[in-house]
Structure formats: C-alpha cells, structure tokens
Amino acid sequence: MAKFDVHPDILEVTLRDGSYLIDFQFTAEDTANIASALEGIGFRWIEIGHGLGLNASQAGKGTAAASDEEYMEAAAQALKHAKWGTFFIPGIGREEDLRLAARHGMSFVRIGTNVTETAQAEPYIALAKELGFIVSYNAMKSYAVTPAEFGKIVAAVHSWGADIACLVDSAGSMDPDSVAAYLRAAKAESPSPLGFHGHDNLSLAMANTLRAIEEGAVLVDSSLQGMGRSAGNTVTEVLVAILQRRGLLSHIDLKAAMDVGQGLIQPLLGKRSIDPMAVTGGLASFHSSFTDKVQNYARKHQIDVRDLIVRLCQEDQVTAPDDLLDRLSLELAAMKMHPVLSIPAFRVEWGKDKTRLETLELLLKELRARAVKSGKFSALNVVTGEMQHEDFAVSGNIHSTQSHVVGSVELSNDQQLEAVLKLTDGRADVVLLDVDRKTFGPGNAAETARQILKKTSLLTYLDSRVWVEAVEDQVVRLLHEILSDSEIVIAGDHPRSRFLALRFAERGAHVTLMQDPKQIPNAGAVDALRTLSLAGKDLQLTCIAADTDQALVVLAKASVVIVWPNGQAWFNQDFAQSLSPKAFVLDAGIGAILPDGIAAAQRRGCLLLRVNIWPALTGALSGAHESLLKTNDALGWDTLDGIPVVAGGAMGGSGDVILDSVHQPTRIIGVCDGRGGVRFRYTEAEADRVRRVQAEINRRLVAPQMAGRAS
C-alpha cells in the first residue's frame, strides 16, 4: 500500500476535469505546458487526459484533441518530480490502456465506477497494482448510497488493494455535514486513506473540501479557476490560500498558481454564471451526463425539465432509464402544471416626446448594458440618409451579433454629426461611420469624427457598397447559393444597380438591367461593366428599356426581380402583372414599388421582400473591427530573447520568427522566408531560435503581473 502524508495534499485536476469545459480540446502541448507549470508551482499530484478517462475518445465519449498516448508522452516529458495519472472507468477503459500507461511511466490511476457498481472495479484494481500504480478508487455519485453503505464499500476496495478511496460528489449535491457523515462511516469500517472530489452546483465545493480535510481526507481535488464539469470544481487558488492560512501546503507558490490560472486558464472560461440546471442538479443529486436525455423527454411532453429532474432523482439517482423517464413525463404532463413565474409587461412610457439627444442617450445606455452582459462590443452605426432632415433620427432597432450589439442613427449634415459624436464618445466602444460621397451630408465625416472621438474607436465604411452587398447576399441566400443560369432582373439603372448586376453576372446569372422609363438610353453601360471583370465578354449582361414589350417578356422569365429605381418609384401594376408566380420580388429602395404594383405582385403569387441591410452592415463592422484590433494588437516588429519577431502581416528578414501577435504573443506561426512568405520547416539554427522564442512566450504568459491583469 502507498503511504500518504498525514497532512492533506491537493490532486490538481484542471487538465482532466477541466477538459469538459472545452469539449476535451486540451492539446498534448497544452498538457505539457500546464503540467510543467503545475509542477513548478509545487503540486505533487497532477491528473491529465480525457475527462472520462482512458480510451474515452475511442469509445465515442467525445473526441479529444490528442490520443491517450500523446497525453502520456507529454506528461512524461514535462514532469520530473510530480506524480501524474489518469482516470479509468471500467467499460470505457480496457486492460491494454492500463498497460500502455505503465509503459509510459504513469504514477497513479483513479478507477471510477458508480458507487452502486463497485464490483466492476475489482479486477482493474488488481491489474493496476500488479502494474505498479498507486490506485485510487473513486466512488462516483457517492450520495446514491447511505454513509453506512459507503463505509462498507471503502472497506471492500481497500481489501482488493486500493491505496485510497475517494468520496465523489458528482452532482455537487452534498453539504459539509453529509461529507463528514460519509467519511466518518468510512473510517469506522476501514483504515483506508480517504480523498474527496467535489462540484460547485450549490456553491459548497470549497466548504465541502475543507470539511473533508477536517475529517481526515489526505488528498482532495481542485482545479485552477474552478475549471471543471457542470458548475465546476473547488478552486485551486482559493483552496491553497485558505490552507496556507492554516499553516499547510507551504511548498506551493500561491502567487504563481494565481498567475498560471489567470494567464493560461481564465481565457478559456469566458463569463461563467450560475446555471439553473446546475443548481437543480445539485438539489436533486442529478448527474449532468443525463442532461440531454432528460431534456428530450421534457420537450417531447411539453413539461418543465427541472420538474422531471427532481422526480427522476426521487426514484433513481444513478441512472436515467427510458421507461422511468417516460412514466414520470406522462405523470407530469397530466398534472398540467402552470409556469413557475409569470412576468407582467413593464410599464410603457407615454407623455411628451423626448428630444433626439435624450433618445440617443437612452439608446447608448441600452447598447452598453446589453454588450456588457453578453461580453460583446457596443457599436453605433452613423449613416448619412437618402433625404435631408432638420434633425437626426434614432432607429429603434438594436441588432446583436456574435461580437457586437449595434444601434443606428441617420443624419444629414455636419451639425448633426458633431452632436451625435460628442454624446457617443466614451459611451460606445465603436462608431461605424458612413463616409460615402453623397449630394448632401457632412463635408469630411471621418476627419470630424477623428477630432471628436477620444475614447471610442472609429471605423468607416461606404454605405452604397454595403447596400449592394446586402441585396446581393439576400438574393444569394434565397437561391440557396446557386446562381448559375438563373434569370435576374434589376429594375433600375444607376451606378449601384450596375455594380450589383456585375456581381450577379460574375456568379453565373443571366442579368438584365431595366432602365427607368424616360431615362436616356445608355448603350455603353454594359460594355463598361464588362471591363471591370476578369470574365469580361463571357458575362451574361444585357440592358433594355422598361417601356418595351421585351421588358415584359424578361420579367415573366425572371426568378428574382430587384426593384431599385434611379429616382421616383415607377414599378407599377403594368409591370407586376407580367411577373412569374413564386418569383422573388425585392424592394431594394424601400418604397420603390408602387402600391398597385405590390397588390398585383401579391395576386400573382410572388414573394415580396424588402432589403435587410443588417447582415451586410454588421459583417462590415465585424471585419473592420477585427482588422483594427489585429492592427493595434498584433502588427509590428520586435525581439523576444534577442530574436527578431514579426506579426500581423509585417514582413521580416529571412529566419525571423512569425508570431500571432507582437504585443501579446501566444503562439508561433512559422519563420520568414525573406520574400513575404512563411516557412514551416526549419533549419537547425532556426529551430533553436523558435524554441527560444516559445520559451519566452511561455514565460510571459505566466509571469507575475505587478498591477494585475485586466479581467
């Protein structure tokens, strides 16, 4: 039997239990780097590998970023003193997996079964001892048996050769008193050393871990930043701080643990919050591995999944059999339970109208609130309108993307622009400014914005170009990405419609530009377009007058008709009655189709739409903002450990090392070939330079920050 110190120690589980949170995507390199850092901090026990243990990827339990053997090789290479090991679940792991681990010098294995299925562990405990491992038996879902029954299980696994038995609060449902009861029962039955593994569903992981130590546990689990399955684990950094205050674990460098947690782990976590499902699981002793299954039954029977979880665990806390779930779902559905909470509508304001500045201020506040809560950037789109107005107009539409929360303002002169920018500066992260040249509007919008905006980032775009892209994108999606040989008519001939026609033709469509009635024919318009494309003469582009019989024939054949007049609307019922049934008719000018034309198109069975500018606009915003961030944060030339480095598109000399960012590097991309290209195969001298740069990057990632890091 292995000997354990009477003083408690930590088994660091970030690389194993933490892998659940990133879909098991710790790489072998991550394993080596983080394991090495943990050993340097002073941790003596480090668990690695797939969250569900050996052979889990091959068993269909989620494909990890590396194989078991690659993880083992990484740990064996990185660790010189600390013990390292993996998890092993009978039925997932196999005998050959344990033998492979032995060949790589693994120190310990944690054999886990449901507490009600302990017998499955016996042969693997025997094999693991034969192979020379320190063996922990982990009683998964320990709460599913009584303390007395748990004590007898600990005695049994001790008699089979297990060096330590671990109380496992898989659902995070235990409290300190129950932890004490189980551990006291185990000590009454067996001299086996004891461990504890907790989850934080009820925010008791730390309290339970501390109580386990007080009751004699010699090895307790924790992870950096609490990174782990479901609601997470006991937080390593906090546990170390508490125990050091009690005079324990003086060999661990607490500040280094904080630095590594902040530098390497926190960026993986995003913004974690209390999950109602996790809390329900903790209350009911429900294991999160059954979540998808229970949710499917709840959706099928239109019941609250939380009610089903509670009822399930009243009868079975270990498994979730289909027959039981089906019966309980039917019972709950028959009860016709009302929603837990009904929220009345918030008060609707009425009374005097707000000024434009007051309305803009409210918009900016809402943008900021939504952005902060969702971890996004707040952005205000400032566009010059198609018509002049005495005051700017604030749109009531707020659009949210994966990275931005966006509002919009339309204006028409310099005074309005200055008022909007002065109020916006410092209240939004980004201003997206239209700098299109129009017949009216601000004289030099970008220069005005550059002078006013001190706290808010400025990005510019061309409204006419985005409008064209919006129409194009909408049509491409409607036609399911395939435009080859489709018939498209653009009713309106002007620079923007011509640019749109060119883009459709380059995608293989047959495009007809229909000139406005009374418009002076421009026979050279199509030929001029052809000169702008590599396809040239092969483009299927024609231009016809609207007031001809040919126009009606073309409309009848078109699958898409885009109405975008040069001036006043003219597309009326005379044109619409020739449309093909089921044709898409897109109003690209907003109000470009006359009322009788709309009615006629609807009678024909056409599908009428208006242009949706938002996808193209937010796409332009995201692209421009990403470019700005990369330019500010990545672009540049520098040296690391005396080695020249470049990033963000900067060209370097032959052999210079290329990074993902000069200012905040995290990885190496390759080396410069001296001609603007990248080499991924290195000479011996270059390989040494790359190793030196990577070592410096690693050092910076975990270096103590005197002023702290921004969260």
TASULQUI-V538996 format. One record per residue. N is the residue number from 0. RES is the residue in one small letter. SS is DSSP state (~ for helix, > for strand, _ for the rest). PHI is phi in whole degrees, -180 to 180 (999 if undefined). NEAR is the number of other ideal C-beta (glycine too) atoms within 10 Angstrom. Layout:
# TASULQUI-V538996
n-><N:N>
res-><RES:RES>
ss-><SS:SS>
phi-><PHI:PHI>
near-><NEAR:NEAR>
This chain:
# TASULQUI-V538996
n-><0:1:2:3:4:5:6:7:8:9:10:11:12:13:14:15:16:17:18:19:20:21:22:23:24:25:26:27:28:29:30:31:32:33:34:35:36:37:38:39:40:41:42:43:44:45:46:47:48:49:50:51:52:53:54:55:56:57:58:59:60:61:62:63:64:65:66:67:68:69:70:71:72:73:74:75:76:77:78:79:80:81:82:83:84:85:86:87:88:89:90:91:92:93:94:95:96:97:98:99:100:101:102:103:104:105:106:107:108:109:110:111:112:113:114:115:116:117:118:119:120:121:122:123:124:125:126:127:128:129:130:131:132:133:134:135:136:137:138:139:140:141:142:143:144:145:146:147:148:149:150:151:152:153:154:155:156:157:158:159:160:161:162:163:164:165:166:167:168:169:170:171:172:173:174:175:176:177:178:179:180:181:182:183:184:185:186:187:188:189:190:191:192:193:194:195:196:197:198:199:200:201:202:203:204:205:206:207:208:209:210:211:212:213:214:215:216:217:218:219:220:221:222:223:224:225:226:227:228:229:230:231:232:233:234:235:236:237:238:239:240:241:242:243:244:245:246:247:248:249:250:251:252:253:254:255:256:257:258:259:260:261:262:263:264:265:266:267:268:269:270:271:272:273:274:275:276:277:278:279:280:281:282:283:284:285:286:287:288:289:290:291:292:293:294:295:296:297:298:299:300:301:302:303:304:305:306:307:308:309:310:311:312:313:314:315:316:317:318:319:320:321:322:323:324:325:326:327:328:329:330:331:332:333:334:335:336:337:338:339:340:341:342:343:344:345:346:347:348:349:350:351:352:353:354:355:356:357:358:359:360:361:362:363:364:365:366:367:368:369:370:371:372:373:374:375:376:377:378:379:380:381:382:383:384:385:386:387:388:389:390:391:392:393:394:395:396:397:398:399:400:401:402:403:404:405:406:407:408:409:410:411:412:413:414:415:416:417:418:419:420:421:422:423:424:425:426:427:428:429:430:431:432:433:434:435:436:437:438:439:440:441:442:443:444:445:446:447:448:449:450:451:452:453:454:455:456:457:458:459:460:461:462:463:464:465:466:467:468:469:470:471:472:473:474:475:476:477:478:479:480:481:482:483:484:485:486:487:488:489:490:491:492:493:494:495:496:497:498:499:500:501:502:503:504:505:506:507:508:509:510:511:512:513:514:515:516:517:518:519:520:521:522:523:524:525:526:527:528:529:530:531:532:533:534:535:536:537:538:539:540:541:542:543:544:545:546:547:548:549:550:551:552:553:554:555:556:557:558:559:560:561:562:563:564:565:566:567:568:569:570:571:572:573:574:575:576:577:578:579:580:581:582:583:584:585:586:587:588:589:590:591:592:593:594:595:596:597:598:599:600:601:602:603:604:605:606:607:608:609:610:611:612:613:614:615:616:617:618:619:620:621:622:623:624:625:626:627:628:629:630:631:632:633:634:635:636:637:638:639:640:641:642:643:644:645:646:647:648:649:650:651:652:653:654:655:656:657:658:659:660:661:662:663:664:665:666:667:668:669:670:671:672:673:674:675:676:677:678:679:680:681:682:683:684:685:686:687:688:689:690:691:692:693:694:695:696:697:698:699:700:701:702:703:704:705:706:707:708:709:710>
res-><m:a:k:f:d:v:h:p:d:i:l:e:v:t:l:r:d:g:s:y:l:i:d:f:q:f:t:a:e:d:t:a:n:i:a:s:a:l:e:g:i:g:f:r:w:i:e:i:g:h:g:l:g:l:n:a:s:q:a:g:k:g:t:a:a:a:s:d:e:e:y:m:e:a:a:a:q:a:l:k:h:a:k:w:g:t:f:f:i:p:g:i:g:r:e:e:d:l:r:l:a:a:r:h:g:m:s:f:v:r:i:g:t:n:v:t:e:t:a:q:a:e:p:y:i:a:l:a:k:e:l:g:f:i:v:s:y:n:a:m:k:s:y:a:v:t:p:a:e:f:g:k:i:v:a:a:v:h:s:w:g:a:d:i:a:c:l:v:d:s:a:g:s:m:d:p:d:s:v:a:a:y:l:r:a:a:k:a:e:s:p:s:p:l:g:f:h:g:h:d:n:l:s:l:a:m:a:n:t:l:r:a:i:e:e:g:a:v:l:v:d:s:s:l:q:g:m:g:r:s:a:g:n:t:v:t:e:v:l:v:a:i:l:q:r:r:g:l:l:s:h:i:d:l:k:a:a:m:d:v:g:q:g:l:i:q:p:l:l:g:k:r:s:i:d:p:m:a:v:t:g:g:l:a:s:f:h:s:s:f:t:d:k:v:q:n:y:a:r:k:h:q:i:d:v:r:d:l:i:v:r:l:c:q:e:d:q:v:t:a:p:d:d:l:l:d:r:l:s:l:e:l:a:a:m:k:m:h:p:v:l:s:i:p:a:f:r:v:e:w:g:k:d:k:t:r:l:e:t:l:e:l:l:l:k:e:l:r:a:r:a:v:k:s:g:k:f:s:a:l:n:v:v:t:g:e:m:q:h:e:d:f:a:v:s:g:n:i:h:s:t:q:s:h:v:v:g:s:v:e:l:s:n:d:q:q:l:e:a:v:l:k:l:t:d:g:r:a:d:v:v:l:l:d:v:d:r:k:t:f:g:p:g:n:a:a:e:t:a:r:q:i:l:k:k:t:s:l:l:t:y:l:d:s:r:v:w:v:e:a:v:e:d:q:v:v:r:l:l:h:e:i:l:s:d:s:e:i:v:i:a:g:d:h:p:r:s:r:f:l:a:l:r:f:a:e:r:g:a:h:v:t:l:m:q:d:p:k:q:i:p:n:a:g:a:v:d:a:l:r:t:l:s:l:a:g:k:d:l:q:l:t:c:i:a:a:d:t:d:q:a:l:v:v:l:a:k:a:s:v:v:i:v:w:p:n:g:q:a:w:f:n:q:d:f:a:q:s:l:s:p:k:a:f:v:l:d:a:g:i:g:a:i:l:p:d:g:i:a:a:a:q:r:r:g:c:l:l:l:r:v:n:i:w:p:a:l:t:g:a:l:s:g:a:h:e:s:l:l:k:t:n:d:a:l:g:w:d:t:l:d:g:i:p:v:v:a:g:g:a:m:g:g:s:g:d:v:i:l:d:s:v:h:q:p:t:r:i:i:g:v:c:d:g:r:g:g:v:r:f:r:y:t:e:a:e:a:d:r:v:r:r:v:q:a:e:i:n:r:r:l:v:a:p:q:m:a:g:r:a:s>
ss-><_:_:_:_:_:_:_:_:>:>:>:>:_:~:~:~:~:~:~:~:~:~:_:_:_:_:_:~:~:~:~:~:~:~:~:~:~:~:~:~:~:_:_:_:>:>:>:_:_:_:_:_:_:_:_:_:_:_:_:_:_:_:_:_:_:_:_:~:~:~:~:~:~:~:~:~:~:~:_:_:_:_:>:>:>:>:>:>:_:>:_:_:>:_:~:~:~:~:~:~:~:~:~:_:_:_:_:>:>:>:>:>:>:>:~:~:~:~:~:~:~:~:~:~:~:~:~:~:~:~:_:_:_:>:>:>:>:>:>:>:_:~:~:~:_:_:~:~:~:~:~:~:~:~:~:~:~:~:~:~:_:_:_:>:>:>:>:>:_:_:_:_:_:_:_:~:~:~:~:~:~:~:~:~:~:~:~:~:~:_:_:_:>:>:>:>:>:_:>:_:_:_:_:_:~:~:~:~:~:~:~:~:~:~:_:_:_:_:>:>:>:>:>:~:~:~:_:_:_:_:_:_:>:_:>:~:~:~:~:~:~:~:~:~:~:_:_:_:_:_:_:_:_:~:~:~:~:~:~:~:~:~:~:~:~:~:~:~:~:_:_:_:_:_:_:~:~:~:~:~:~:~:~:~:_:_:_:~:~:~:~:~:~:~:~:~:~:~:~:~:~:_:_:_:~:~:~:~:~:~:~:~:~:~:~:_:_:_:_:_:_:~:~:~:~:~:~:~:~:~:~:~:~:~:~:_:_:_:_:_:_:_:_:_:_:_:_:_:_:_:_:_:_:_:_:~:~:~:~:~:~:~:~:~:~:~:~:~:~:~:~:~:~:~:_:_:>:>:>:>:>:>:>:>:_:_:_:_:_:_:_:_:>:>:_:_:_:_:>:>:_:_:_:>:>:>:>:>:>:>:>:_:_:~:~:~:~:~:~:~:~:~:~:~:_:_:_:_:_:>:>:>:>:>:_:_:_:_:_:_:_:_:_:_:~:~:~:~:~:~:~:~:_:_:_:_:>:>:>:>:>:_:~:~:~:~:~:~:~:~:~:~:~:~:~:~:~:~:_:_:_:_:_:_:_:_:>:>:>:>:>:_:_:_:~:~:~:~:~:~:~:~:~:~:~:~:_:_:_:>:>:>:>:>:>:_:_:_:_:_:_:_:_:_:~:~:~:~:~:~:_:_:_:_:_:~:~:~:_:_:>:>:>:>:>:_:_:_:~:~:~:~:~:~:~:~:~:_:_:>:>:>:>:_:_:_:_:_:_:_:>:_:~:~:~:~:_:_:_:_:_:_:_:>:>:>:>:_:_:_:_:_:>:_:~:~:~:~:~:~:~:~:~:_:_:_:>:>:>:>:_:_:_:~:~:~:~:~:~:~:~:~:~:~:~:~:~:~:~:~:~:~:~:_:_:>:>:>:>:>:_:_:>:>:>:>:>:_:_:_:_:_:_:_:_:_:>:>:>:_:_:_:_:_:_:_:_:>:>:>:>:>:_:_:_:_:_:>:>:_:_:_:_:~:~:~:~:~:~:~:~:~:~:~:~:~:~:~:~:~:~:~:_:_:_:_:_:_:_:_:_>
phi-><999:-70:-100:-113:-63:-69:-84:-69:-133:-106:-99:-84:-112:-54:-72:-102:-69:-65:-66:-57:-71:-120:56:62:-103:-65:-85:-62:-65:-57:-61:-64:-66:-71:-63:-63:-63:-62:-64:-63:-70:125:-74:-101:-128:-134:-101:-128:96:-58:-56:-98:92:-61:70:-66:-61:-68:-86:80:-99:109:-82:-79:-72:-142:-80:-55:-67:-65:-63:-63:-61:-64:-66:-63:-74:-81:-101:-108:-126:-68:-80:-131:-160:-134:-91:-149:-113:-54:99:-106:-77:-126:-57:-64:-69:-66:-67:-61:-62:-64:-66:-94:80:-63:-89:-140:-134:-111:-92:-119:-136:-56:-60:-86:-128:-58:-58:-62:-81:-55:-65:-78:-63:-62:-64:-62:-66:-61:-82:93:-82:-76:-115:-108:-100:-105:-86:-61:58:-55:-64:-76:-123:-78:-54:-62:-65:-63:-58:-68:-64:-61:-63:-65:-67:-64:-69:-81:116:-63:-78:-154:-119:-113:-76:-122:-94:-60:-96:63:-105:-88:-122:-56:-66:-70:-58:-62:-63:-67:-70:-65:-64:-66:-67:-71:-100:-155:-83:-57:-61:-124:-129:-147:-129:-120:-123:-104:-58:-106:57:-118:-58:-68:-61:-66:-64:-64:-67:-61:-64:-63:-90:107:-63:-102:-145:-122:-91:-159:-139:-60:62:70:-65:-175:-64:57:-83:97:-107:-59:-80:-56:-60:-72:-61:-61:-61:-66:-69:-66:-66:-93:86:-114:55:-68:-78:-94:-85:-62:-63:-65:-62:-64:-64:-68:-61:-74:-81:-108:-103:-55:-61:-85:-93:65:-108:-81:-143:-73:-99:-55:-65:-67:-65:-60:-61:-67:-63:-95:63:-100:-86:-66:-67:-97:-58:-59:-63:-67:-62:-62:-66:-64:-65:-61:-102:56:-126:-74:-61:-68:-63:-67:-61:-62:-66:-59:-76:-70:-113:-155:-102:-108:-126:-135:-65:-63:-64:-69:-62:-65:-65:-65:-64:-64:-64:-68:-64:-68:-75:48:-69:-79:-55:-62:-140:-115:-108:-69:-63:-69:-58:-99:-74:-148:123:-71:-68:-83:-70:-62:-67:-65:-66:-64:-62:-64:-62:-63:-64:-68:-58:-63:-62:-63:-66:-63:-67:-104:69:-120:-93:-93:-141:-117:-85:-118:-124:-81:-75:-84:-135:-84:-135:-70:-141:-74:-119:-100:-73:-85:-91:-116:-114:-117:-114:-66:-125:-137:-115:-124:-117:-145:-132:-115:-142:-144:-155:-65:-64:-64:-61:-61:-64:-65:-68:-64:-74:-81:-56:85:-104:-127:-72:-140:-109:-102:-110:-73:-119:-63:-86:-124:-68:-145:118:-56:-70:-141:-61:-65:-67:-60:-66:-63:-76:-89:-79:-111:-112:-107:-72:-107:-129:-121:-155:-106:-61:-63:-69:-66:-63:-62:-64:-65:-64:-59:-60:-64:-68:-61:-67:-62:-94:57:77:-112:-109:-55:66:-75:-98:-124:-114:-114:-87:146:-124:-160:-54:-69:-68:-67:-61:-64:-59:-61:-66:-66:-63:-67:-87:99:-79:-89:-115:-118:-89:-107:-73:-60:-57:71:-77:-68:-57:-126:-65:-89:-62:-68:-62:-65:-63:-60:-69:-89:-120:-67:-73:54:-67:-76:-67:-95:-124:-136:-134:-134:-83:-73:-91:-136:-63:-60:-62:-68:-66:-64:-61:-67:-92:-74:-89:-136:-123:-107:-98:-148:-69:-77:-143:-70:-64:-138:-78:-116:-65:-62:-85:-64:-71:-94:-66:-76:-56:74:-69:-84:-120:-111:-83:-90:-112:58:93:-81:-106:-69:-54:-69:-69:-62:-61:-66:-64:-66:-63:-75:87:-75:-103:-93:-140:-111:-66:-107:-75:-63:-58:-70:-66:-70:-65:-64:-62:-63:-64:-67:-68:-61:-63:-63:-63:-65:-64:-73:-97:-113:-64:153:-126:-161:-133:-124:51:80:-99:-64:-133:-137:-163:68:99:-67:-89:-122:-79:-58:92:-63:-87:-99:-114:-75:-160:-78:-83:-135:-71:-127:-154:-99:-93:172:-127:-71:-93:87:-126:95:-102:-122:-111:-111:-106:-109:-74:-60:-67:-66:-62:-66:-64:-62:-62:-65:-65:-64:-63:-69:-61:-59:-64:-68:-63:-113:-68:-59:-108:-63:-101:81:-102:-68:-91>
near-><14:15:8:17:10:8:11:23:21:26:25:29:27:31:27:29:24:27:28:18:23:14:12:21:14:26:14:21:15:20:27:20:21:24:26:20:23:28:20:15:24:18:25:19:21:27:26:30:30:30:23:24:25:26:20:25:19:16:16:8:17:15:13:23:19:21:15:23:14:17:30:24:16:26:28:16:14:23:19:8:8:20:18:28:23:26:24:29:23:18:10:20:26:16:12:10:21:22:12:16:27:16:11:16:12:25:18:22:28:27:27:26:23:20:22:16:15:22:12:14:25:19:12:23:23:14:18:28:18:12:16:11:25:21:28:29:29:26:28:21:23:28:23:21:20:12:19:14:15:24:23:15:25:31:17:19:26:21:12:18:16:28:22:25:28:27:28:24:29:30:28:30:22:30:15:16:9:18:27:18:18:27:26:14:19:28:15:12:17:20:10:21:23:22:26:29:30:28:30:23:29:21:13:22:28:18:17:27:29:21:21:30:22:13:19:15:25:17:24:24:30:26:28:29:25:27:25:29:23:24:23:26:28:27:22:29:20:19:26:22:15:15:22:14:8:10:8:16:20:10:11:22:15:18:10:17:25:23:20:25:24:20:19:20:20:15:11:16:16:9:9:12:8:10:14:10:18:23:16:20:29:23:17:20:22:29:24:19:15:18:17:8:14:21:14:13:21:20:10:12:17:10:22:15:18:19:18:25:24:18:18:23:22:11:10:14:22:19:14:20:13:9:7:15:22:13:13:23:23:13:14:20:15:10:10:8:11:8:7:8:5:6:6:5:5:6:6:5:6:5:5:5:7:13:10:19:15:12:17:22:16:12:22:20:12:14:25:15:12:16:21:12:11:14:9:18:20:24:28:25:26:25:21:23:18:13:7:12:12:8:14:21:16:23:15:9:9:14:18:14:17:8:17:21:23:28:23:21:25:19:26:21:17:14:12:23:24:16:16:24:23:11:19:26:16:11:17:25:19:23:22:25:25:23:17:16:8:13:7:11:21:23:9:12:21:13:11:16:24:14:11:17:19:8:10:19:17:19:18:17:20:14:21:15:14:22:22:23:20:20:25:18:16:22:25:16:11:14:18:7:8:11:22:9:9:17:19:25:27:26:28:27:24:18:11:18:25:22:17:25:27:22:19:25:23:17:18:16:25:21:29:24:24:31:23:19:14:10:18:6:11:13:7:9:18:20:11:11:20:15:7:13:15:7:14:10:8:12:22:15:24:15:21:17:15:22:16:13:7:13:21:15:11:21:24:14:13:24:18:23:28:29:27:24:23:15:11:9:16:22:28:16:16:16:25:25:16:18:23:18:10:10:21:20:26:23:19:25:24:11:12:21:28:19:11:14:24:18:14:20:24:13:13:16:11:19:14:17:15:14:20:14:21:15:15:21:25:21:15:21:23:17:12:17:19:11:13:14:13:15:12:13:15:19:16:17:15:14:13:21:14:9:18:16:26:22:23:19:12:17:13:18:11:11:18:21:25:21:26:16:18:19:13:13:22:14:10:18:13:16:26:22:14:13:7:9:10:10:15:7:8:16:11:6:9:19:12:12:22:18:14:15:23:19:12:17:20:16:11:13:18:22:11:11:12:5:5:9:10:5:6>
